[in-house]
Amino acid sequence: MNNQSQILYTTATGNLNLFDVRKSHQLVASVKAHNSRANDVKTSNKNLCFTCGEDQTVRVWNLNDLSQPLAWKNPKCVGLRIVRG
């Protein structure tokens, strides 16, 4: 996602959505990111994004195709936001 006209966001149902404002406000992609509410999403400069959900997982996504992420369980991520250190 190297385009400033695209918006990446998470939902209360656990989805990770990619929205493009240039394409008549079209939803470009949607994947089930978490088994419950997805609390936060952050992007990196390496075409990756990180999501945190109430299912106590943090997932790393490839933004080229929103492919199956790496994931790890972290009980501290419930209700928290991802913070860049």
SULMO-V64105 format. One record per residue. RES is the residue in one letter. SS is DSSP state (alpha for helix, beta for strand, coil for the rest). Layout:
res:ss
RES:SS
RES:SS
//
This chain:
res:ss
M:coil
N:coil
N:coil
Q:coil
S:coil
Q:beta
I:beta
L:beta
Y:beta
T:beta
T:coil
A:coil
T:coil
G:coil
N:beta
L:beta
N:beta
L:beta
F:beta
D:beta
V:coil
R:coil
K:coil
S:coil
H:coil
Q:beta
L:beta
V:beta
A:beta
S:beta
V:beta
K:beta
A:coil
H:coil
N:coil
S:coil
R:coil
A:beta
N:beta
D:beta
V:beta
K:beta
T:beta
S:coil
N:coil
K:coil
N:coil
L:beta
C:beta
F:beta
T:beta
C:beta
G:beta
E:coil
D:coil
Q:coil
T:beta
V:beta
R:beta
V:beta
W:beta
N:beta
L:coil
N:coil
D:coil
L:coil
S:beta
Q:beta
P:beta
L:beta
A:beta
W:beta
K:beta
N:coil
P:alpha
K:alpha
C:alpha
V:coil
G:coil
L:coil
R:coil
I:coil
V:coil
R:coil
G:coil
//
